Amino acid sequence: VFTVTVFLSCDNNKNEIDKLTSVSFLPQTEAEHINLKYTDSGKVTAILLSDIMQDYSNAKYAFVEFPKGINLTVFDTQNQENYVVSKYAISHTKNNLIELLDSVVITTHDGKVFTTDQLFYDQKADWFFTEKHFKFKDENGSFIEGPGADFSRDFKIFNAQRNSGEYKNSKPSDI
């Protein structure tokens, strides 16, 4: 009986010590209902909206998390609006990668729509990529879909390995 009592009391004390010495993984800062404007030489280049932004720059591998997603408006060189929406996003500070998850949609000013469940954006290379299933549809209703793609921000370069699609041509002279 004495041995069992000692083990039980040690276990209870150990649990209490673990609770007292544990460190919670909490964000350094948290912001609600953000409306962040990015500028270059006084010109607005992007507007980021999000319900919650959590900054974990105090973590070993710093990141910024958007647990309720983002709604991003990006202005191109002609000041035309393009949109990026996802239900979850995380920006990895050290490697300049942004990961978009859950119902990711990019809509361009000229009617192109790209959808997937996961998309990465390499900020240094200005390049998007995914290994998940995607669908890319243009303003005429033509589309391409398949597993995995990578492309430039303006969609002028688009690479996909195994894909299928349908081309709809409204004018025979476009071929």
N, CA and C atoms as a LAMMPS dump frame, in Angstrom:
ITEM: TIMESTEP
0
ITEM: NUMBER OF ATOMS
525
ITEM: BOX BOUNDS ff ff ff
-5.0000000000000000e+02 5.0000000000000000e+02
-5.0000000000000000e+02 5.0000000000000000e+02
-5.0000000000000000e+02 5.0000000000000000e+02
ITEM: ATOMS id mol type element x y z
1 1 1 N 0.832 -1.188 0
2 1 2 C 0 0 0
3 1 3 C 0.88 1.255 0
4 2 1 N 1.955 1.229 0.791
5 2 2 C 2.852 2.38 0.86
6 2 3 C 3.467 2.685 -0.512
7 3 1 N 3.92 1.659 -1.23
8 3 2 C 4.543 1.834 -2.552
9 3 3 C 3.559 2.435 -3.539
10 4 1 N 2.324 1.954 -3.542
11 4 2 C 1.292 2.497 -4.448
12 4 3 C 1.028 3.956 -4.115
13 5 1 N 0.965 4.309 -2.854
14 5 2 C 0.723 5.682 -2.434
15 5 3 C 1.847 6.599 -2.901
16 6 1 N 3.081 6.145 -2.772
17 6 2 C 4.231 6.943 -3.197
18 6 3 C 4.165 7.193 -4.706
19 7 1 N 3.883 6.147 -5.496
20 7 2 C 3.819 6.306 -6.954
21 7 3 C 2.679 7.241 -7.362
22 8 1 N 1.533 7.106 -6.703
23 8 2 C 0.405 7.967 -7.042
24 8 3 C 0.684 9.42 -6.67
25 9 1 N 1.289 9.64 -5.536
26 9 2 C 1.576 11.008 -5.123
27 9 3 C 2.658 11.621 -6.009
28 10 1 N 3.618 10.839 -6.446
29 10 2 C 4.654 11.34 -7.35
30 10 3 C 4.045 11.689 -8.698
31 11 1 N 3.145 10.864 -9.158
32 11 2 C 2.517 11.114 -10.446
33 11 3 C 1.713 12.408 -10.409
34 12 1 N 0.979 12.625 -9.325
35 12 2 C 0.199 13.854 -9.194
36 12 3 C 1.118 15.069 -9.142
37 13 1 N 2.229 14.958 -8.39
38 13 2 C 3.183 16.06 -8.31
39 13 3 C 3.849 16.3 -9.662
40 14 1 N 4.17 15.243 -10.359
41 14 2 C 4.8 15.372 -11.676
42 14 3 C 3.858 16.094 -12.63
43 15 1 N 2.584 15.752 -12.619
44 15 2 C 1.605 16.424 -13.48
45 15 3 C 1.507 17.908 -13.152
46 16 1 N 1.514 18.243 -11.858
47 16 2 C 1.448 19.639 -11.457
48 16 3 C 2.704 20.395 -11.885
49 17 1 N 3.863 19.77 -11.748
50 17 2 C 5.125 20.4 -12.158
51 17 3 C 5.129 20.609 -13.666
52 18 1 N 4.668 19.608 -14.431
53 18 2 C 4.595 19.738 -15.89
54 18 3 C 3.693 20.901 -16.289
55 19 1 N 2.575 21.061 -15.61
56 19 2 C 1.659 22.163 -15.919
57 19 3 C 2.313 23.513 -15.634
58 20 1 N 3.049 23.593 -14.515
59 20 2 C 3.674 24.856 -14.139
60 20 3 C 4.831 25.233 -15.058
61 21 1 N 5.555 24.25 -15.561
62 21 2 C 6.739 24.536 -16.372
63 21 3 C 6.467 24.533 -17.874
64 22 1 N 5.278 24.177 -18.292
65 22 2 C 4.998 24.156 -19.73
66 22 3 C 4.824 25.578 -20.253
67 23 1 N 5.201 25.761 -21.503
68 23 2 C 5.069 27.056 -22.155
69 23 3 C 4.014 26.917 -23.24
70 24 1 N 3.055 27.776 -23.228
71 24 2 C 2.014 27.753 -24.247
72 24 3 C 2.555 28.33 -25.54
73 25 1 N 2.085 27.761 -26.646
74 25 2 C 2.472 28.265 -27.961
75 25 3 C 1.459 29.318 -28.355
76 26 1 N 1.806 30.562 -28.09
77 26 2 C 0.889 31.665 -28.334
78 26 3 C 1.51 32.651 -29.315
79 27 1 N 0.668 33.339 -30.08
80 27 2 C 1.212 34.341 -30.994
81 27 3 C 1.803 35.524 -30.236
82 28 1 N 2.801 36.139 -30.836
83 28 2 C 3.393 37.335 -30.248
84 28 3 C 2.392 38.486 -30.302
85 29 1 N 1.701 38.589 -31.437
86 29 2 C 0.646 39.588 -31.587
87 29 3 C -0.522 38.969 -32.334
88 30 1 N -1.689 39.54 -32.134
89 30 2 C -2.896 39.092 -32.818
90 30 3 C -3.712 40.324 -33.178
91 31 1 N -4.227 40.326 -34.4
92 31 2 C -5.04 41.456 -34.851
93 31 3 C -6.347 40.925 -35.431
94 32 1 N -7.409 41.667 -35.219
95 32 2 C -8.717 41.287 -35.75
96 32 3 C -9.156 42.309 -36.788
97 33 1 N -9.899 41.829 -37.78
98 33 2 C -10.48 42.676 -38.828
99 33 3 C -9.433 43.588 -39.457
100 34 1 N -8.393 42.968 -40.011
101 34 2 C -7.322 43.78 -40.59
102 34 3 C -7.656 44.206 -42.012
103 35 1 N -7.173 45.373 -42.35
104 35 2 C -7.27 45.945 -43.685
105 35 3 C -5.899 46.554 -43.942
106 36 1 N -5.019 45.757 -44.534
107 36 2 C -3.619 46.13 -44.695
108 36 3 C -3.356 46.524 -46.142
109 37 1 N -2.808 47.698 -46.334
110 37 2 C -2.5 48.183 -47.678
111 37 3 C -0.989 48.152 -47.898
112 38 1 N -0.574 47.492 -48.997
113 38 2 C 0.828 47.44 -49.381
114 38 3 C 1.06 48.534 -50.415
115 39 1 N 2.136 49.283 -50.253
116 39 2 C 2.421 50.37 -51.177
117 39 3 C 3.832 50.252 -51.735
118 40 1 N 4.025 50.841 -52.909
119 40 2 C 5.34 50.939 -53.532
120 40 3 C 5.42 52.328 -54.147
121 41 1 N 6.337 53.137 -53.644
122 41 2 C 6.506 54.521 -54.106
123 41 3 C 5.2 55.306 -54.007
124 42 1 N 4.452 55.102 -52.927
125 42 2 C 3.216 55.837 -52.686
126 42 3 C 2 55.296 -53.401
127 43 1 N 2.159 54.256 -54.204
128 43 2 C 1.049 53.667 -54.954
129 43 3 C 0.621 52.362 -54.283
130 44 1 N -0.689 52.194 -54.059
131 44 2 C -1.2 50.965 -53.447
132 44 3 C -1.043 49.821 -54.451
133 45 1 N -0.347 48.751 -54.037
134 45 2 C -0.127 47.598 -54.915
135 45 3 C -0.982 46.401 -54.513
136 46 1 N -1.439 46.375 -53.25
137 46 2 C -2.277 45.271 -52.777
138 46 3 C -3.025 45.695 -51.525
139 47 1 N -4.184 45.054 -51.328
140 47 2 C -4.98 45.263 -50.119
141 47 3 C -5.317 43.887 -49.553
142 48 1 N -4.935 43.655 -48.311
143 48 2 C -5.175 42.377 -47.639
144 48 3 C -6.242 42.568 -46.573
145 49 1 N -7.309 41.774 -46.67
146 49 2 C -8.364 41.767 -45.66
147 49 3 C -8.382 40.404 -44.986
148 50 1 N -8.538 40.393 -43.672
149 50 2 C -8.637 39.141 -42.934
150 50 3 C -9.308 39.401 -41.591
151 51 1 N -10.076 38.423 -41.126
152 51 2 C -10.729 38.56 -39.824
153 51 3 C -9.736 38.442 -38.677
154 52 1 N -8.747 37.547 -38.829
155 52 2 C -7.759 37.349 -37.763
156 52 3 C -6.376 37.136 -38.372
157 53 1 N -5.383 37.818 -37.814
158 53 2 C -3.984 37.621 -38.174
159 53 3 C -3.215 37.355 -36.889
160 54 1 N -2.476 36.251 -36.861
161 54 2 C -1.672 35.908 -35.688
162 54 3 C -0.206 35.86 -36.096
163 55 1 N 0.608 36.636 -35.407
164 55 2 C 2.03 36.755 -35.713
165 55 3 C 2.84 35.901 -34.741
166 56 1 N 3.499 34.888 -35.282
167 56 2 C 4.343 34.007 -34.481
168 56 3 C 5.808 34.282 -34.785
169 57 1 N 6.2 35.537 -34.85
170 57 2 C 7.595 35.851 -35.128
171 57 3 C 8.51 35.493 -33.954
172 58 1 N 7.931 35.16 -32.816
173 58 2 C 8.7 34.725 -31.655
174 58 3 C 9.014 33.225 -31.698
175 59 1 N 8.472 32.494 -32.675
176 59 2 C 8.729 31.052 -32.799
177 59 3 C 10.074 30.82 -33.478
178 60 1 N 10.608 29.621 -33.316
179 60 2 C 11.892 29.282 -33.93
180 60 3 C 11.83 29.464 -35.442
181 61 1 N 10.769 28.989 -36.06
182 61 2 C 10.537 29.187 -37.491
183 61 3 C 9.351 30.14 -37.625
184 62 1 N 9.648 31.423 -37.658
185 62 2 C 8.635 32.472 -37.61
186 62 3 C 7.634 32.36 -38.759
187 63 1 N 6.38 32.687 -38.448
188 63 2 C 5.33 32.674 -39.455
189 63 3 C 4.198 33.59 -39.016
190 64 1 N 3.36 33.933 -39.984
191 64 2 C 2.145 34.705 -39.728
192 64 3 C 0.992 33.857 -40.228
193 65 1 N -0.015 33.668 -39.383
194 65 2 C -1.135 32.782 -39.7
195 65 3 C -2.425 33.581 -39.841
196 66 1 N -3.227 33.176 -40.808
197 66 2 C -4.547 33.756 -41.025
198 66 3 C -5.563 32.608 -40.91
199 67 1 N -5.953 32.242 -39.691
200 67 2 C -6.775 31.046 -39.49
201 67 3 C -8.189 31.135 -40.072
202 68 1 N -8.658 32.331 -40.348
203 68 2 C -9.989 32.478 -40.955
204 68 3 C -9.883 32.938 -42.409
205 69 1 N -8.684 32.81 -42.979
206 69 2 C -8.504 33.081 -44.394
207 69 3 C -8.137 34.505 -44.734
208 70 1 N -7.989 34.706 -46.054
209 70 2 C -7.629 36.026 -46.569
210 70 3 C -8.481 36.372 -47.781
211 71 1 N -8.563 37.649 -48.024
212 71 2 C -9.156 38.19 -49.237
213 71 3 C -8.173 39.263 -49.692
214 72 1 N -7.457 38.984 -50.788
215 72 2 C -6.377 39.848 -51.239
216 72 3 C -6.715 40.435 -52.6
217 73 1 N -6.593 41.74 -52.721
218 73 2 C -6.733 42.425 -54.006
219 73 3 C -5.34 42.889 -54.412
220 74 1 N -4.908 42.474 -55.607
221 74 2 C -3.587 42.833 -56.117
222 74 3 C -3.784 43.697 -57.364
223 75 1 N -3.097 44.818 -57.412
224 75 2 C -3.176 45.722 -58.554
225 75 3 C -1.978 45.487 -59.468
226 76 1 N -2.234 45.253 -60.761
227 76 2 C -1.132 45.052 -61.695
228 76 3 C -0.582 46.4 -62.151
229 77 1 N 0.342 46.384 -63.102
230 77 2 C 1.001 47.615 -63.536
231 77 3 C 0.042 48.599 -64.212
232 78 1 N -1.081 48.103 -64.742
233 78 2 C -2.101 48.975 -65.336
234 78 3 C -3.194 49.33 -64.326
235 79 1 N -2.948 49.042 -63.052
236 79 2 C -3.869 49.312 -61.949
237 79 3 C -5.171 48.516 -62.044
238 80 1 N -5.13 47.36 -62.727
239 80 2 C -6.288 46.478 -62.815
240 80 3 C -6.285 45.542 -61.609
241 81 1 N -7.479 45.234 -61.092
242 81 2 C -7.6 44.441 -59.875
243 81 3 C -7.66 42.946 -60.176
244 82 1 N -6.889 42.188 -59.415
245 82 2 C -6.889 40.734 -59.439
246 82 3 C -7.105 40.288 -57.998
247 83 1 N -7.764 39.136 -57.808
248 83 2 C -8.179 38.731 -56.464
249 83 3 C -7.653 37.343 -56.107
250 84 1 N -7.276 37.195 -54.851
251 84 2 C -6.862 35.91 -54.292
252 84 3 C -7.665 35.707 -53.014
253 85 1 N -8.347 34.553 -52.914
254 85 2 C -9.158 34.248 -51.744
255 85 3 C -8.824 32.836 -51.283
256 86 1 N -8.717 32.645 -49.977
257 86 2 C -8.581 31.301 -49.402
258 86 3 C -9.16 31.323 -47.991
259 87 1 N -9.557 30.147 -47.516
260 87 2 C -10.158 30.057 -46.177
261 87 3 C -9.113 29.956 -45.072
262 88 1 N -7.833 29.725 -45.452
263 88 2 C -6.746 29.654 -44.484
264 88 3 C -5.469 30.058 -45.202
265 89 1 N -4.589 30.762 -44.519
266 89 2 C -3.311 31.145 -45.119
267 89 3 C -2.246 31.222 -44.04
268 90 1 N -1.022 30.946 -44.463
269 90 2 C 0.12 31.052 -43.557
270 90 3 C 1.309 31.56 -44.363
271 91 1 N 1.978 32.552 -43.811
272 91 2 C 3.148 33.137 -44.453
273 91 3 C 4.379 32.718 -43.657
274 92 1 N 5.247 31.954 -44.301
275 92 2 C 6.481 31.47 -43.668
276 92 3 C 7.553 32.54 -43.865
277 93 1 N 7.925 33.197 -42.798
278 93 2 C 8.787 34.37 -42.851
279 93 3 C 10.178 34.064 -43.391
280 94 1 N 10.803 33.001 -42.915
281 94 2 C 12.197 32.729 -43.252
282 94 3 C 12.408 32.417 -44.735
283 95 1 N 11.524 31.611 -45.321
284 95 2 C 11.734 31.218 -46.72
285 95 3 C 10.85 31.98 -47.707
286 96 1 N 10.126 32.992 -47.229
287 96 2 C 9.277 33.839 -48.085
288 96 3 C 8.24 33.061 -48.889
289 97 1 N 7.709 31.997 -48.301
290 97 2 C 6.643 31.225 -48.932
291 97 3 C 5.319 31.55 -48.261
292 98 1 N 4.296 31.695 -49.08
293 98 2 C 2.944 31.858 -48.571
294 98 3 C 2.166 30.618 -48.981
295 99 1 N 1.515 29.986 -48.023
296 99 2 C 0.714 28.794 -48.295
297 99 3 C -0.763 29.156 -48.129
298 100 1 N -1.522 28.909 -49.178
299 100 2 C -2.961 29.151 -49.167
300 100 3 C -3.649 27.8 -49.151
301 101 1 N -4.651 27.632 -48.279
302 101 2 C -5.327 26.348 -48.138
303 101 3 C -6.835 26.522 -48.118
304 102 1 N -7.522 25.504 -48.6
305 102 2 C -8.975 25.391 -48.491
306 102 3 C -9.705 26.398 -49.382
307 103 1 N -10.196 25.912 -50.474
308 103 2 C -10.992 26.717 -51.418
309 103 3 C -10.228 27.941 -51.918
310 104 1 N -9.048 27.718 -52.459
311 104 2 C -8.222 28.792 -52.984
312 104 3 C -8.739 29.187 -54.376
313 105 1 N -8.971 30.48 -54.567
314 105 2 C -9.46 30.981 -55.851
315 105 3 C -8.671 32.236 -56.223
316 106 1 N -8.103 32.226 -57.444
317 106 2 C -7.482 33.42 -58.004
318 106 3 C -8.355 33.843 -59.177
319 107 1 N -8.775 35.103 -59.193
320 107 2 C -9.583 35.649 -60.274
321 107 3 C -8.864 36.868 -60.835
322 108 1 N -8.605 36.851 -62.14
323 108 2 C -7.905 37.972 -62.763
324 108 3 C -8.896 38.99 -63.312
325 109 1 N -8.397 40.162 -63.604
326 109 2 C -9.234 41.25 -64.126
327 109 3 C -9.877 40.899 -65.468
328 110 1 N -9.263 39.991 -66.231
329 110 2 C -9.787 39.646 -67.552
330 110 3 C -10.6 38.355 -67.563
331 111 1 N -11.007 37.863 -66.381
332 111 2 C -11.937 36.742 -66.313
333 111 3 C -11.337 35.362 -66.161
334 112 1 N -10.042 35.239 -65.989
335 112 2 C -9.432 33.932 -65.746
336 112 3 C -9.647 33.549 -64.283
337 113 1 N -9.918 32.241 -64.05
338 113 2 C -10.15 31.767 -62.687
339 113 3 C -9.335 30.496 -62.469
340 114 1 N -8.538 30.487 -61.4
341 114 2 C -7.741 29.327 -61.006
342 114 3 C -8.244 28.876 -59.641
343 115 1 N -8.575 27.572 -59.505
344 115 2 C -9.041 27.043 -58.222
345 115 3 C -8.246 25.807 -57.834
346 116 1 N -8.033 25.633 -56.539
347 116 2 C -7.35 24.464 -55.985
348 116 3 C -7.604 24.443 -54.479
349 117 1 N -7.135 23.389 -53.811
350 117 2 C -7.272 23.315 -52.35
351 117 3 C -6.002 23.721 -51.618
352 118 1 N -4.875 23.783 -52.34
353 118 2 C -3.619 24.205 -51.723
354 118 3 C -2.761 24.872 -52.791
355 119 1 N -2.211 26.022 -52.443
356 119 2 C -1.378 26.753 -53.387
357 119 3 C -0.265 27.455 -52.619
358 120 1 N 0.941 27.369 -53.156
359 120 2 C 2.082 28.067 -52.571
360 120 3 C 2.462 29.229 -53.471
361 121 1 N 2.915 30.311 -52.837
362 121 2 C 3.42 31.459 -53.585
363 121 3 C 4.822 31.767 -53.079
364 122 1 N 5.805 31.686 -53.975
365 122 2 C 7.184 32.012 -53.657
366 122 3 C 7.369 33.501 -53.939
367 123 1 N 7.494 34.285 -52.879
368 123 2 C 7.571 35.736 -53.027
369 123 3 C 8.847 36.188 -53.723
370 124 1 N 9.958 35.487 -53.5
371 124 2 C 11.22 35.876 -54.135
372 124 3 C 11.166 35.633 -55.642
373 125 1 N 10.661 34.483 -56.048
374 125 2 C 10.608 34.132 -57.47
375 125 3 C 9.355 34.678 -58.155
376 126 1 N 8.394 35.189 -57.374
377 126 2 C 7.119 35.673 -57.907
378 126 3 C 6.438 34.546 -58.692
379 127 1 N 6.303 33.386 -58.048
380 127 2 C 5.881 32.162 -58.718
381 127 3 C 4.903 31.365 -57.849
382 128 1 N 3.835 30.848 -58.453
383 128 2 C 2.859 29.999 -57.774
384 128 3 C 3.112 28.544 -58.119
385 129 1 N 2.777 27.623 -57.179
386 129 2 C 2.852 26.203 -57.499
387 129 3 C 1.958 25.389 -56.569
388 130 1 N 1.512 24.242 -57.078
389 130 2 C 0.714 23.3 -56.293
390 130 3 C 0.938 21.897 -56.821
391 131 1 N 0.785 20.915 -55.951
392 131 2 C 0.778 19.508 -56.343
393 131 3 C -0.636 18.949 -56.271
394 132 1 N -1.56 19.747 -55.774
395 132 2 C -2.959 19.333 -55.645
396 132 3 C -3.691 19.498 -56.977
397 133 1 N -4.896 18.938 -57.027
398 133 2 C -5.73 19.083 -58.217
399 133 3 C -6.092 20.557 -58.397
400 134 1 N -6.072 21.027 -59.642
401 134 2 C -6.406 22.415 -59.942
402 134 3 C -7.342 22.457 -61.143
403 135 1 N -7.965 23.61 -61.313
404 135 2 C -8.735 23.9 -62.52
405 135 3 C -8.467 25.353 -62.891
406 136 1 N -8.132 25.566 -64.153
407 136 2 C -7.865 26.903 -64.666
408 136 3 C -8.808 27.15 -65.83
409 137 1 N -9.636 28.175 -65.693
410 137 2 C -10.66 28.474 -66.69
411 137 3 C -10.442 29.894 -67.212
412 138 1 N -10.556 30.064 -68.545
413 138 2 C -10.407 31.407 -69.094
414 138 3 C -11.754 32.067 -69.326
415 139 1 N -11.732 33.288 -69.831
416 139 2 C -12.945 34.078 -70.008
417 139 3 C -13.902 33.492 -71.043
418 140 1 N -13.428 32.6 -71.937
419 140 2 C -14.283 31.971 -72.947
420 140 3 C -14.923 30.67 -72.465
421 141 1 N -14.533 30.206 -71.277
422 141 2 C -15.047 28.943 -70.77
423 141 3 C -14.132 27.769 -71.048
424 142 1 N -13.028 27.994 -71.754
425 142 2 C -12.034 26.941 -71.944
426 142 3 C -11.4 26.646 -70.593
427 143 1 N -10.987 25.391 -70.395
428 143 2 C -10.374 25.068 -69.109
429 143 3 C -9.324 23.981 -69.276
430 144 1 N -8.469 23.917 -68.27
431 144 2 C -7.474 22.859 -68.134
432 144 3 C -7.497 22.468 -66.666
433 145 1 N -7.372 21.169 -66.388
434 145 2 C -7.359 20.714 -64.997
435 145 3 C -6.482 19.49 -64.867
436 146 1 N -6.033 19.239 -63.665
437 146 2 C -5.183 18.08 -63.417
438 146 3 C -4.469 18.208 -62.092
439 147 1 N -3.565 17.26 -61.819
440 147 2 C -2.79 17.306 -60.561
441 147 3 C -1.486 18.082 -60.755
442 148 1 N -1.355 19.168 -60.087
443 148 2 C -0.098 19.908 -60.069
444 148 3 C 0.09 20.888 -61.204
445 149 1 N 0.519 22.089 -60.839
446 149 2 C 0.83 23.131 -61.818
447 149 3 C 1.743 24.156 -61.166
448 150 1 N 2.468 24.874 -62.01
449 150 2 C 3.206 26.04 -61.53
450 150 3 C 3.109 27.115 -62.594
451 151 1 N 3.096 28.382 -62.142
452 151 2 C 2.855 29.461 -63.087
453 151 3 C 3.315 30.802 -62.536
454 152 1 N 3.538 31.728 -63.469
455 152 2 C 3.907 33.095 -63.106
456 152 3 C 2.676 33.843 -62.593
457 153 1 N 2.914 34.909 -61.905
458 153 2 C 1.818 35.669 -61.298
459 153 3 C 0.82 36.184 -62.334
460 154 1 N 1.285 36.493 -63.539
461 154 2 C 0.396 37.01 -64.578
462 154 3 C -0.157 35.912 -65.497
463 155 1 N 0.124 34.648 -65.193
464 155 2 C -0.335 33.477 -65.954
465 155 3 C 0.246 33.42 -67.366
466 156 1 N 1.25 34.237 -67.693
467 156 2 C 1.85 34.18 -69.028
468 156 3 C 2.671 32.907 -69.201
469 157 1 N 3.216 32.385 -68.125
470 157 2 C 3.902 31.09 -68.138
471 157 3 C 3.102 30.156 -67.247
472 158 1 N 2.654 29.03 -67.797
473 158 2 C 1.82 28.081 -67.059
474 158 3 C 2.284 26.68 -67.399
475 159 1 N 2.744 25.924 -66.407
476 159 2 C 3.231 24.559 -66.607
477 159 3 C 2.331 23.574 -65.875
478 160 1 N 1.924 22.522 -66.588
479 160 2 C 1.162 21.427 -65.981
480 160 3 C 1.577 20.154 -66.704
481 161 1 N 1.772 19.081 -65.964
482 161 2 C 2.295 17.854 -66.559
483 161 3 C 1.207 16.912 -67.058
484 162 1 N 0.345 16.482 -66.191
485 162 2 C -0.724 15.533 -66.554
486 162 3 C -2.046 16.261 -66.407
487 163 1 N -2.621 16.626 -67.523
488 163 2 C -3.842 17.408 -67.426
489 163 3 C -4.793 17.074 -68.561
490 164 1 N -5.986 17.558 -68.431
491 164 2 C -6.991 17.448 -69.485
492 164 3 C -7.735 18.766 -69.521
493 165 1 N -8.516 18.968 -70.575
494 165 2 C -9.239 20.22 -70.649
495 165 3 C -10.105 20.287 -71.885
496 166 1 N -10.635 21.465 -72.074
497 166 2 C -11.505 21.721 -73.212
498 166 3 C -11.243 23.137 -73.704
499 167 1 N -11.056 23.248 -75.015
500 167 2 C -10.814 24.559 -75.604
501 167 3 C -12.058 25.018 -76.324
502 168 1 N -12.565 26.178 -75.944
503 168 2 C -13.738 26.767 -76.601
504 168 3 C -13.27 28.011 -77.323
505 169 1 N -13.462 28.011 -78.638
506 169 2 C -13.011 29.117 -79.446
507 169 3 C -14.227 29.844 -79.997
508 170 1 N -14.355 31.106 -79.671
509 170 2 C -15.522 31.849 -80.13
510 170 3 C -15.372 32.357 -81.566
511 171 1 N -14.121 32.487 -82.029
512 171 2 C -13.885 32.944 -83.4
513 171 3 C -12.895 31.993 -84.077
514 172 1 N -13.205 31.524 -85.298
515 172 2 C -12.275 30.632 -86
516 172 3 C -10.921 31.282 -86.255
517 173 1 N -10.84 32.588 -86.326
518 173 2 C -9.572 33.259 -86.594
519 173 3 C -8.617 33.219 -85.402
520 174 1 N -9.1 32.811 -84.22
521 174 2 C -8.26 32.754 -83.019
522 174 3 C -7.329 31.549 -83.003
523 175 1 N -7.538 30.595 -83.88
524 175 2 C -6.723 29.378 -83.866
525 175 3 C -5.35 29.642 -84.422
